[in-house]
Amino acid sequence: MELNNPVDGEQLRLRLTVVVMFVALLFLAGALWRIQVLQVSEHTERLDSQSIRRVRLPGLRGVITDRNGVLLADNRPSYCMAIYVEELRQPGRWDKTIEEVERVVAELSDIMGVPPNLTSSDLRTHIRRRLPLPFLAWSDLPPEALARWAESGVTFPGVDIHIEPVREYPRGTLAAHVLGYVGRSKLILDEKTPYHFYMPDMEGQFGVERSFDVRLAGVAGGKLLRVDASGFRHNEMAEREPKMGQDIRLTLDAELQALAESLLVGERGAVVMLDARNGDVIALASSPTFNPSAMRSHSELAKLSHDQDKPLFNRAISGQYPPGSTFKPLVAITALENAGVSPNTQFDCPGYFELGGVRIHCWKRSGHGTIAMRKAIEQSCNSYFCQLGLKSTYERMYHMSDAFGFGRCTGIALDYEASGLLPNDSWKRRTRKDGWRSGDTCNVSIGQGALLTTPLQMALFVSAIGNGGFVYTPRIVLEPWEEGNLSQRMAWSDETLATVRGGMFDVVEAETGTGRRARIEGIAMGGKTGTAEYGPREARRKYAWMIAFAPHEKARYGVAIVLEDAMSGGRNAAPRMAKLMAGAFHSQPVFPDPATEAAAATADGEVAL
């Protein structure tokens, strides 16, 4: 047998090795081609899912202006000091990184003169939940602090200015109860894109900000962050800019709103001024008030919520008060329309009306004598209206009040509107376990008892008297919105309106009228004062009212004013009405003659059952 040549064996093995290596290279190349070409999209998605973080950026809210374009709510930049934790990362345990961040924050605090307001717990929470995002060590820094930082010349790695939008109310407390305020949203719903981190939106919490939040809210933007295995941010990959929401123009007149609010300084009460021609809200003031810009603080919200004067309470639409003598025009309308009463119907007033041994006194204890309707309205005679209410019957009075809308919300586009209370027999049996009595009718006839109305309802009522019986749904937003919405037309006859409007003209324009302090130069108006008592008999307190429309012949405005814990409508509300109407018509109040004042009445309808 012949042995193989050793040289040939070595060559064979070499060739086999080359072939195996070639095949392996081909296999490796094929695998790489499959991974990098055929399966590239699959692996890219897996890589992105592990290293890409989507961040939702809040939309910008639309601005709010008054009817003349005066800015009432806007957005301003809030300058925040941001710490990028990844640039301060220290080797080893997280505690070392946290200590480094705290050291940097302390140094910044010394330079800016602003105390630090973060804790180790805040940092740990941020690292655990929001590591790729900047940590905001300070928010809304004052310009002085930013200037000190910029002038220091000290370089701080991982520190930068971060700008966030903040809601601003440039007129301070003006129209606070109408505008409301915003807060940061807590929950994001119905998002098509699954975000990893949410920068919260500003969300309306009260007032127009809440009622029209959908229109005001902007469209959210977003950005992509690439992070490493530890969760640290490496870079931003893309960004979609947030979009601004819809602007809103209110029906308010900022200057008349400011005037209305000035009339309430130091008082608890409300003023509502409507355009009698279409229901637009020209001014809606409630006192005491608050600053919407301060509502970003939870401590401020808690403080105001526990304030005994209830500054967050919108007395103009949520306050429910007995209307006192301002309700008497409706009693007169009911009697003239449905009870066979004429303008010449007379009743005797000896200074009181007695029913079942109980006397309801007039403010004029000596009595008005025999008096007809127009004079009874001017003098606000309790005795006359008790007799008129009994003659009309409460059933008719109730149906007229209900037809107008008392006891129901007006439909204004603001939250928390109260309905007031229009009592009747079924209500009394249900709540007080007793039937309706003649004394209840007398009480309601002079605007007392269980009857409750809101200032907005009374402004709407006096507007309807002034415009001929047209009742509108009050409108607070001018654009984007529809034209004034006519709710209904009251079927009051011309004779009825002439009588009631004549009596209300005398209330203001006659020298002996209870509302003579509301007169202004060059503009005649119709009005009605009222003083409603409440509280225990041994500690009676009073609400002072006045309602008015002007001009008398063709009403442009309808106004209601109520003051808590005052003396009377004639003394307290009427002079404020003069100042408001004078501002609206660019006129001046007419001060009553002192000699006439000394002899004239100073109160109206203050005493009830």
C-alpha positions as CSV (number, residue, x, y, z in Angstrom):
1,M,0.0,0.0,0.0
2,E,1.1,3.5,-0.9
3,L,1.0,6.2,1.8
4,N,-0.6,9.7,1.0
5,N,1.8,12.5,0.4
6,P,2.0,14.7,3.5
7,V,2.1,17.8,1.4
8,D,-1.2,16.9,-0.3
9,G,-2.9,16.3,3.1
10,E,-1.9,19.7,4.3
11,Q,-3.2,21.4,1.2
12,L,-6.5,19.6,1.5
13,R,-7.0,20.7,5.1
14,L,-6.1,24.2,4.1
15,R,-8.7,24.2,1.3
16,L,-11.4,22.8,3.6
17,T,-10.6,25.5,6.1
18,V,-10.9,28.2,3.5
19,V,-14.2,26.7,2.3
20,V,-15.6,26.6,5.8
21,M,-14.5,30.1,6.5
22,F,-16.1,31.3,3.2
23,V,-19.4,29.5,4.0
24,A,-19.3,31.0,7.5
25,L,-18.7,34.5,6.0
26,L,-21.5,34.0,3.6
27,F,-23.8,32.9,6.4
28,L,-22.8,35.9,8.5
29,A,-23.3,38.2,5.6
30,G,-26.7,36.8,4.9
31,A,-27.6,37.2,8.6
32,L,-26.4,40.7,8.6
33,W,-28.3,41.4,5.4
34,R,-31.5,39.9,6.8
35,I,-31.1,42.0,10.1
36,Q,-30.0,45.2,8.5
37,V,-32.2,45.2,5.3
38,L,-35.1,42.8,5.6
39,Q,-35.8,43.3,9.3
40,V,-34.6,46.9,9.7
41,S,-38.1,48.3,10.4
42,E,-38.8,45.7,13.0
43,H,-35.5,46.3,14.9
44,T,-35.9,50.0,14.5
45,E,-39.3,49.9,16.2
46,R,-37.8,47.8,19.0
47,L,-34.9,50.2,19.5
48,D,-37.2,53.2,19.5
49,S,-39.6,51.6,22.0
50,Q,-36.7,51.1,24.3
51,S,-34.9,54.4,23.8
52,I,-37.5,57.0,22.6
53,R,-39.7,58.9,25.0
54,R,-42.7,60.9,23.8
55,V,-43.3,64.1,25.7
56,R,-46.7,65.9,25.5
57,L,-46.4,69.7,25.4
58,P,-49.4,71.8,26.6
59,G,-51.4,73.9,24.2
60,L,-51.6,77.6,24.6
61,R,-55.0,79.1,25.7
62,G,-56.8,81.7,23.6
63,V,-57.0,85.2,25.0
64,I,-60.1,86.8,26.5
65,T,-61.0,90.4,25.8
66,D,-64.0,92.7,26.6
67,R,-66.4,93.9,23.9
68,N,-64.0,96.7,22.9
69,G,-60.9,94.5,22.6
70,V,-59.5,95.3,26.1
71,L,-57.3,92.4,27.2
72,L,-58.6,90.6,30.2
73,A,-56.8,87.2,30.1
74,D,-53.6,86.4,28.3
75,N,-50.6,84.1,28.4
76,R,-47.1,85.2,29.6
77,P,-43.8,83.4,29.8
78,S,-42.8,82.0,33.2
79,Y,-39.0,81.7,33.5
80,C,-38.0,78.6,35.4
81,M,-34.6,77.4,36.5
82,A,-34.2,73.9,35.0
83,I,-31.7,71.3,36.2
84,Y,-30.7,68.6,33.6
85,V,-29.9,65.7,36.0
86,E,-28.1,63.7,33.3
87,E,-25.4,66.3,33.0
88,L,-24.8,66.2,36.7
89,R,-24.7,62.4,37.0
90,Q,-22.1,61.1,39.4
91,P,-20.6,57.6,39.4
92,G,-22.0,55.2,41.9
93,R,-25.2,55.3,43.9
94,W,-28.1,57.8,43.1
95,D,-27.4,59.5,46.4
96,K,-24.2,61.0,45.0
97,T,-26.1,62.5,42.0
98,I,-28.7,63.9,44.3
99,E,-26.0,65.5,46.5
100,E,-24.5,67.1,43.5
101,V,-27.8,68.5,42.3
102,E,-28.5,69.9,45.8
103,R,-25.0,71.5,45.9
104,V,-25.7,73.2,42.5
105,V,-29.1,74.4,43.7
106,A,-27.6,75.8,46.9
107,E,-25.0,77.7,44.9
108,L,-27.6,79.1,42.5
109,S,-29.7,80.1,45.5
110,D,-26.9,82.2,46.9
111,I,-26.3,83.9,43.6
112,M,-29.9,84.7,42.8
113,G,-31.0,85.5,46.3
114,V,-34.0,83.1,46.1
115,P,-34.4,80.4,48.7
116,P,-34.4,76.8,47.5
117,N,-37.8,75.1,47.7
118,L,-36.9,71.5,46.8
119,T,-36.2,68.5,48.9
120,S,-34.4,65.2,48.4
121,S,-37.8,63.6,48.1
122,D,-38.6,65.9,45.2
123,L,-35.5,64.8,43.4
124,R,-36.0,61.1,44.0
125,T,-39.6,61.4,42.7
126,H,-38.3,63.2,39.6
127,I,-35.6,60.6,39.0
128,R,-38.0,57.8,39.4
129,R,-40.8,59.2,37.3
130,R,-39.6,62.0,35.0
131,L,-35.8,61.5,34.6
132,P,-35.6,62.5,30.9
133,L,-37.3,65.8,31.6
134,P,-35.6,68.9,33.2
135,F,-36.1,69.3,37.0
136,L,-37.6,72.7,37.7
137,A,-35.8,73.9,40.8
138,W,-37.6,77.3,40.7
139,S,-40.7,78.4,38.8
140,D,-41.7,82.0,37.8
141,L,-38.5,83.6,38.8
142,P,-38.5,87.4,39.3
143,P,-36.5,89.4,36.8
144,E,-34.1,90.5,39.5
145,A,-33.1,86.9,40.3
146,L,-32.5,86.1,36.6
147,A,-30.4,89.3,36.2
148,R,-28.2,88.2,39.2
149,W,-27.7,84.8,37.6
150,A,-26.8,86.2,34.2
151,E,-24.4,88.8,35.7
152,S,-22.6,86.3,38.0
153,G,-20.5,84.9,35.1
154,V,-20.5,81.5,36.8
155,T,-20.9,78.5,34.5
156,F,-23.2,75.8,35.7
157,P,-23.2,72.6,33.6
158,G,-26.7,71.1,33.5
159,V,-28.5,74.4,34.3
160,D,-30.6,76.4,31.9
161,I,-33.7,78.6,31.7
162,H,-36.9,76.7,30.9
163,I,-39.9,78.8,29.8
164,E,-43.5,77.7,30.5
165,P,-46.7,79.5,29.6
166,V,-48.7,81.0,32.5
167,R,-52.2,82.5,32.5
168,E,-52.1,86.2,33.3
169,Y,-55.0,88.6,34.1
170,P,-53.5,92.0,33.3
171,R,-56.4,94.0,34.9
172,G,-55.9,92.2,38.3
173,T,-59.1,91.6,40.1
174,L,-61.3,93.1,37.3
175,A,-64.2,90.8,36.3
176,A,-62.6,88.0,38.4
177,H,-66.0,86.2,39.0
178,V,-66.7,86.3,35.2
179,L,-63.3,85.3,34.0
180,G,-62.6,82.7,36.7
181,Y,-59.2,81.1,36.8
182,V,-57.2,78.1,35.6
183,G,-55.3,75.2,37.2
184,R,-53.1,72.4,35.9
185,S,-55.0,69.5,34.5
186,K,-54.6,66.2,36.3
187,L,-55.7,63.7,33.8
188,I,-55.2,63.5,30.0
189,L,-58.0,61.6,28.2
190,D,-58.7,60.5,24.7
191,E,-55.2,61.0,23.4
192,K,-54.5,59.2,20.1
193,T,-50.7,59.2,20.7
194,P,-49.5,57.3,23.8
195,Y,-47.2,59.7,25.6
196,H,-44.7,58.7,28.2
197,F,-44.6,62.1,29.9
198,Y,-47.3,64.8,30.2
199,M,-46.6,68.5,30.6
200,P,-50.0,69.5,32.1
201,D,-52.4,71.9,30.3
202,M,-53.9,74.9,31.9
203,E,-57.5,73.9,32.5
204,G,-60.4,76.2,33.4
205,Q,-61.6,75.8,36.9
206,F,-64.2,78.6,37.3
207,G,-66.1,81.3,35.3
208,V,-65.6,81.7,31.5
209,E,-62.3,79.9,31.7
210,R,-64.3,76.8,32.8
211,S,-67.5,77.2,30.8
212,F,-65.6,77.8,27.5
213,D,-62.6,75.6,28.3
214,V,-63.0,73.6,25.1
215,R,-62.8,76.7,22.9
216,L,-60.0,78.4,24.9
217,A,-57.8,75.3,25.2
218,G,-55.1,75.0,22.6
219,V,-53.9,71.9,20.7
220,A,-51.1,70.0,22.4
221,G,-47.7,69.7,20.8
222,G,-45.0,67.0,21.4
223,K,-41.4,66.2,21.3
224,L,-39.3,63.0,21.2
225,L,-36.4,62.3,23.5
226,R,-33.8,59.6,23.1
227,V,-32.7,58.1,26.4
228,D,-30.0,55.5,27.4
229,A,-30.5,52.3,29.4
230,S,-30.4,54.3,32.7
231,G,-33.2,56.6,31.5
232,F,-31.0,59.7,31.0
233,R,-31.8,62.1,28.2
234,H,-29.3,62.1,25.3
235,N,-30.9,64.4,22.8
236,E,-34.2,65.7,21.4
237,M,-35.1,64.2,18.0
238,A,-38.2,66.0,16.8
239,E,-40.8,68.5,18.0
240,R,-44.4,69.5,17.1
241,E,-45.2,73.0,18.2
242,P,-48.3,73.5,20.4
243,K,-51.1,75.5,18.8
244,M,-53.1,78.3,20.4
245,G,-56.8,78.0,21.3
246,Q,-59.6,80.2,20.2
247,D,-59.8,83.8,21.3
248,I,-63.0,84.9,23.1
249,R,-64.6,88.3,23.2
250,L,-66.9,89.0,26.1
251,T,-70.0,91.2,26.2
252,L,-68.5,93.1,29.2
253,D,-67.4,96.7,28.9
254,A,-64.2,96.8,31.0
255,E,-64.6,100.5,32.0
256,L,-68.2,100.0,33.2
257,Q,-67.1,96.8,34.9
258,A,-64.4,98.6,36.7
259,L,-66.9,101.3,37.7
260,A,-69.4,98.8,39.0
261,E,-66.7,97.1,41.1
262,S,-65.5,100.4,42.5
263,L,-69.0,101.0,43.8
264,L,-68.7,97.8,45.9
265,V,-65.3,98.4,47.5
266,G,-65.6,97.6,51.2
267,E,-69.1,96.1,50.8
268,R,-70.6,92.7,50.3
269,G,-72.9,92.8,47.4
270,A,-73.4,92.6,43.6
271,V,-74.0,94.8,40.5
272,V,-75.5,93.5,37.3
273,M,-75.9,95.7,34.2
274,L,-77.5,94.3,31.1
275,D,-78.1,95.7,27.6
276,A,-81.9,95.8,27.8
277,R,-82.1,95.5,24.0
278,N,-80.5,92.0,23.7
279,G,-79.5,90.6,27.1
280,D,-75.8,91.3,26.8
281,V,-74.0,91.4,30.2
282,I,-72.3,94.8,30.3
283,A,-71.1,94.5,33.9
284,L,-71.3,91.7,36.4
285,A,-69.6,92.5,39.7
286,S,-69.5,90.7,43.0
287,S,-67.8,91.8,46.2
288,P,-65.5,90.9,47.9
289,T,-63.5,89.7,45.0
290,F,-60.1,87.9,44.4
291,N,-57.1,88.0,42.0
292,P,-57.3,85.2,39.4
293,S,-53.5,85.3,38.9
294,A,-53.0,84.3,42.5
295,M,-55.1,81.1,42.1
296,R,-52.1,79.1,40.9
297,S,-51.2,78.7,44.6
298,H,-53.1,75.9,46.5
299,S,-52.5,77.8,49.7
300,E,-54.2,80.9,48.2
301,L,-57.2,78.9,47.1
302,A,-57.5,77.3,50.6
303,K,-57.2,80.7,52.2
304,L,-60.0,82.2,50.1
305,S,-62.2,79.1,50.4
306,H,-62.2,79.5,54.2
307,D,-62.7,83.3,54.2
308,Q,-65.9,84.2,56.0
309,D,-66.7,86.9,53.4
310,K,-66.7,84.3,50.7
311,P,-64.7,86.2,48.0
312,L,-64.9,83.2,45.6
313,F,-68.8,83.3,45.8
314,N,-70.3,85.0,42.8
315,R,-73.1,86.9,44.5
316,A,-74.3,88.3,41.1
317,I,-75.6,85.0,39.9
318,S,-75.3,82.7,42.9
319,G,-76.5,85.0,45.7
320,Q,-80.1,84.4,46.6
321,Y,-81.8,87.3,48.4
322,P,-85.3,88.4,49.3
323,P,-85.9,91.2,46.7
324,G,-87.9,93.5,49.1
325,S,-89.9,96.2,47.4
326,T,-88.1,95.7,44.0
327,F,-90.7,92.9,43.6
328,K,-93.6,95.2,43.8
329,P,-93.7,96.1,40.1
330,L,-94.5,92.4,39.4
331,V,-97.3,92.5,41.9
332,A,-98.7,95.5,40.2
333,I,-98.4,93.9,36.7
334,T,-100.2,90.8,38.0
335,A,-103.0,92.9,39.4
336,L,-103.4,95.0,36.3
337,E,-103.3,92.1,33.9
338,N,-105.4,89.5,35.7
339,A,-107.2,90.8,38.8
340,G,-109.6,93.4,37.3
341,V,-107.5,96.2,38.9
342,S,-107.1,99.5,37.2
343,P,-104.4,102.2,37.6
344,N,-107.0,104.2,39.6
345,T,-107.7,101.4,42.1
346,Q,-107.2,102.8,45.6
347,F,-106.5,101.4,49.0
348,D,-106.2,103.2,52.4
349,C,-102.9,103.2,54.2
350,P,-103.1,104.2,57.9
351,G,-99.4,103.4,58.3
352,Y,-99.9,99.6,58.5
353,F,-101.9,96.7,57.2
354,E,-103.4,94.4,59.8
355,L,-104.1,90.7,59.1
356,G,-105.2,88.3,61.8
357,G,-104.0,90.6,64.6
358,V,-100.6,91.0,63.0
359,R,-99.6,94.4,61.7
360,I,-97.3,94.9,58.7
361,H,-96.1,98.5,59.0
362,C,-95.3,101.0,56.3
363,W,-92.1,103.0,56.5
364,K,-94.4,106.1,56.9
365,R,-95.9,105.3,60.3
366,S,-98.5,108.2,59.9
367,G,-99.7,106.5,56.7
368,H,-100.2,107.5,53.1
369,G,-103.9,107.8,53.4
370,T,-106.0,106.9,50.3
371,I,-103.5,106.1,47.6
372,A,-103.6,104.8,44.0
373,M,-101.1,102.5,42.2
374,R,-98.7,104.9,40.6
375,K,-98.2,106.8,43.9
376,A,-98.0,103.5,45.8
377,I,-95.1,102.4,43.5
378,E,-93.4,105.8,44.0
379,Q,-93.8,105.7,47.8
380,S,-93.3,101.9,48.1
381,C,-96.4,101.6,50.3
382,N,-96.4,98.2,52.0
383,S,-100.1,98.6,53.1
384,Y,-101.2,99.1,49.5
385,F,-99.3,96.2,48.1
386,C,-100.4,93.8,50.8
387,Q,-104.0,94.6,49.9
388,L,-103.2,94.5,46.2
389,G,-101.6,91.0,46.6
390,L,-104.6,89.6,48.4
391,K,-106.9,91.0,45.8
392,S,-104.9,89.5,43.0
393,T,-104.5,86.1,44.8
394,Y,-101.2,84.4,45.2
395,E,-102.1,81.8,42.5
396,R,-102.1,84.6,39.9
397,M,-99.0,86.2,41.4
398,Y,-97.2,82.8,41.3
399,H,-98.1,82.1,37.7
400,M,-97.0,85.6,36.5
401,S,-93.7,85.2,38.4
402,D,-93.2,81.7,37.0
403,A,-94.0,82.8,33.5
404,F,-91.3,85.5,33.7
405,G,-88.7,83.0,35.0
406,F,-88.4,83.6,38.7
407,G,-87.5,80.4,40.5
408,R,-85.4,79.2,37.5
409,C,-81.9,79.8,36.3
410,T,-81.7,82.4,33.5
411,G,-79.4,80.2,31.4
412,I,-76.3,82.4,31.5
413,A,-73.2,80.5,30.3
414,L,-71.5,80.5,33.7
415,D,-71.4,77.7,36.3
416,Y,-73.1,77.7,39.7
417,E,-76.0,80.0,38.8
418,A,-78.7,79.8,41.4
419,S,-82.4,79.5,40.6
420,G,-83.8,81.5,43.5
421,L,-87.0,80.3,45.2
422,L,-90.5,80.9,44.1
423,P,-92.6,79.4,46.9
424,N,-96.1,78.0,46.7
425,D,-98.5,75.8,48.7
426,S,-96.9,72.5,47.7
427,W,-93.4,73.8,48.5
428,K,-94.5,75.0,51.9
429,R,-96.3,71.7,52.7
430,R,-93.2,69.8,51.7
431,T,-90.6,71.8,53.5
432,R,-92.5,73.4,56.4
433,K,-95.4,71.0,56.9
434,D,-98.0,73.7,56.7
435,G,-100.3,75.1,54.0
436,W,-100.1,78.5,52.3
437,R,-101.7,81.4,54.2
438,S,-102.8,84.9,53.5
439,G,-99.9,86.2,55.6
440,D,-97.5,84.4,53.1
441,T,-99.2,86.2,50.3
442,C,-98.7,89.6,52.0
443,N,-95.1,88.8,52.7
444,V,-94.4,87.9,49.0
445,S,-96.3,90.9,47.9
446,I,-93.7,93.1,49.5
447,G,-90.8,90.9,48.4
448,Q,-90.2,89.1,51.7
449,G,-91.0,85.8,53.2
450,A,-89.6,82.7,51.5
451,L,-89.2,84.4,48.1
452,L,-85.6,84.6,46.9
453,T,-84.2,86.1,43.7
454,T,-80.7,86.6,42.3
455,P,-79.3,90.0,41.2
456,L,-79.1,88.7,37.6
457,Q,-82.8,87.8,37.7
458,M,-83.7,91.2,39.0
459,A,-81.6,92.9,36.3
460,L,-83.4,90.8,33.7
461,F,-86.8,91.7,35.2
462,V,-86.2,95.5,35.1
463,S,-84.8,95.2,31.6
464,A,-88.0,93.5,30.5
465,I,-90.1,96.4,32.0
466,G,-87.8,98.9,30.3
467,N,-87.9,97.2,26.8
468,G,-91.6,96.4,26.6
469,G,-91.7,92.8,27.9
470,F,-88.8,91.2,26.0
471,V,-87.0,88.6,28.1
472,Y,-83.6,87.5,26.8
473,T,-81.2,84.8,27.9
474,P,-78.3,86.7,29.3
475,R,-75.2,86.5,27.1
476,I,-71.7,86.8,28.4
477,V,-69.7,85.9,25.3
478,L,-70.0,88.1,22.2
479,E,-67.7,86.1,19.8
480,P,-67.8,83.4,18.7
481,W,-71.5,83.1,19.6
482,E,-74.9,83.8,18.1
483,E,-77.0,86.9,18.3
484,G,-78.9,87.8,21.5
485,N,-81.4,85.0,22.3
486,L,-85.0,86.1,22.9
487,S,-86.3,83.7,25.6
488,Q,-89.9,85.0,25.5
489,R,-92.1,88.0,25.1
490,M,-94.3,88.8,28.1
491,A,-97.9,89.6,27.1
492,W,-98.1,92.8,29.2
493,S,-100.5,95.4,27.8
494,D,-99.4,98.9,26.9
495,E,-101.6,100.3,29.7
496,T,-100.1,98.0,32.3
497,L,-96.5,98.9,31.2
498,A,-97.4,102.7,31.1
499,T,-98.7,102.5,34.7
500,V,-95.8,100.6,36.2
501,R,-93.2,102.5,34.2
502,G,-94.8,105.7,35.3
503,G,-94.6,104.8,38.9
504,M,-91.0,103.7,38.5
505,F,-90.3,107.0,36.7
506,D,-91.6,108.8,39.8
507,V,-89.5,106.7,42.1
508,V,-86.4,108.3,40.6
509,E,-87.5,111.6,39.1
510,A,-90.0,112.8,41.7
511,E,-88.7,114.9,44.6
512,T,-90.4,112.6,47.0
513,G,-89.5,109.3,45.2
514,T,-87.6,106.7,47.3
515,G,-84.9,106.5,44.5
516,R,-84.4,110.2,43.9
517,R,-80.7,109.8,44.8
518,A,-80.3,107.8,41.6
519,R,-81.0,110.8,39.3
520,I,-78.4,111.9,36.7
521,E,-78.3,114.9,34.4
522,G,-80.0,114.7,31.1
523,I,-81.2,111.1,31.3
524,A,-84.6,110.2,32.8
525,M,-84.8,106.7,34.2
526,G,-87.3,104.4,35.9
527,G,-86.4,102.5,39.1
528,K,-87.5,100.8,42.2
529,T,-85.7,100.7,45.6
530,G,-86.1,97.9,48.1
531,T,-85.0,97.1,51.6
532,A,-85.4,93.4,52.6
533,E,-85.1,92.3,56.2
534,Y,-83.6,89.0,57.3
535,G,-82.4,87.3,60.4
536,P,-84.0,86.9,63.9
537,R,-86.3,89.7,65.1
538,E,-84.0,90.7,67.9
539,A,-81.1,91.2,65.4
540,R,-82.6,92.2,62.2
541,R,-80.3,93.0,59.3
542,K,-81.1,94.4,55.9
543,Y,-80.4,94.0,52.2
544,A,-80.5,97.3,50.2
545,W,-81.7,97.0,46.6
546,M,-82.2,99.1,43.6
547,I,-83.3,98.2,40.1
548,A,-83.4,100.7,37.3
549,F,-83.7,101.1,33.5
550,A,-82.6,104.0,31.4
551,P,-83.4,105.9,29.3
552,H,-87.0,105.8,30.5
553,E,-88.6,106.1,27.1
554,K,-86.4,103.6,25.3
555,A,-84.3,101.5,27.7
556,R,-80.7,100.8,26.8
557,Y,-79.6,99.4,30.2
558,G,-81.2,97.4,33.0
559,V,-79.4,97.4,36.3
560,A,-79.7,95.6,39.6
561,I,-77.7,96.5,42.7
562,V,-77.8,94.7,46.1
563,L,-75.8,95.5,49.2
564,E,-75.7,93.2,52.3
565,D,-76.0,94.7,55.8
566,A,-77.0,98.2,54.6
567,M,-79.6,100.7,55.8
568,S,-82.0,101.0,52.9
569,G,-82.2,100.9,49.1
570,G,-82.8,104.7,48.9
571,R,-79.8,105.6,51.1
572,N,-77.2,103.0,50.0
573,A,-78.1,101.6,46.6
574,A,-79.6,104.6,44.9
575,P,-76.4,106.8,45.0
576,R,-74.4,103.9,43.6
577,M,-77.0,103.6,40.8
578,A,-76.5,107.3,40.0
579,K,-72.7,106.9,39.6
580,L,-73.1,103.8,37.4
581,M,-75.7,105.3,35.1
582,A,-73.7,108.5,34.9
583,G,-70.7,106.6,33.8
584,A,-72.7,104.7,31.2
585,F,-74.2,107.9,29.7
586,H,-71.2,110.2,30.3
587,S,-73.3,112.3,32.6
588,Q,-73.2,113.5,36.2
589,P,-75.3,112.5,39.3
590,V,-78.0,115.0,40.4
591,F,-77.8,115.5,44.1
592,P,-81.1,116.1,45.8
593,D,-81.9,119.4,47.3
594,P,-80.9,119.4,51.0
595,A,-84.2,121.1,52.1
596,T,-86.2,118.5,50.2
597,E,-84.1,115.7,51.7
598,A,-84.8,116.8,55.2
599,A,-88.5,116.5,54.7
600,A,-88.6,113.5,52.4
601,A,-88.7,109.8,53.3
602,T,-85.4,108.0,53.8
603,A,-86.5,104.3,53.8
604,D,-88.9,102.1,51.9
605,G,-90.7,98.9,52.8
606,E,-88.4,97.8,55.6
607,V,-90.8,96.0,57.9
608,A,-92.5,92.7,57.2
609,L,-94.4,90.1,59.2
